[in-house]
Amino acid sequence: MSKIPVAVAISGGGRTLKNLLEQQHSRAYEVAAVISSSTLCAGNQIAIDHKLPLLVCDFSAKGQEQAQTQVGDFLNEHHIAWIALAGFLKPFPVLQAFERRIINIHPALLPRYGGKGMYGMNVHRAVLDAGDSISGATIHYVTEKYDEGQIISQATVDVSDAQDAEGIAKQVFAAECRLYPYTLDLLVKGETPDHLVIESQRKTDD
């Protein structure tokens, strides 16, 4: 059975891209292209190393119209079926042809700690400051509003023992590494989860 081609969109080091690539051998999806928001993204090198088609374009407000055209042409050229945002920090064009086939992973349990400015360590500091004992990751459909698309799946993480935001980030990313490939695999096979929740993972010492 042929694998379903997915494009991954990045804005940084590409560690989630790397995780999706590492796990694709046992999944129904295949990372077939990469979209980047900057020539400075370290993750671009991962695409180059894997000989993947790479599109780098301007996703700023002034470049949005051109970016939408470039992205649409790029996706069509490489026969992409799904788009997975992976640390993508710019507004992504919500293409009509890809309605409910653009997904994102967020490092918290939405609807909490979402919205503009809530990314990376900002999220984990907010969780720490609030004194939450549970955090996690959320996969949702992408819409024109940050982090407001329908939730597809979540993984909860017990962070009650975390001493700092960095500790929370480490635990949450470990959950992301399990959740994203698993959920993407289900989606491309047409097995849409009904707000799947993977239960809490307690931190264990190495």
ABEGO torsion letter per residue (X at the ends): XBBBBBBBBBABAGAAAAAAAAAAAABABBBABBBBABAABAAAAAAAAAGBBBBBBBABAAAAAAAAAAAAAAAAAAGBABBBBBGBABBBBBBAAABGABBBBBABBOABGBEBGBBEAAAAAAAAAAGBABBEBBBBBBBABBGABBBABBBBBBAAABABAAAAAAAAAAAAAAAAAAAAAAAAAGBBBBGBBBBBBBBBBX
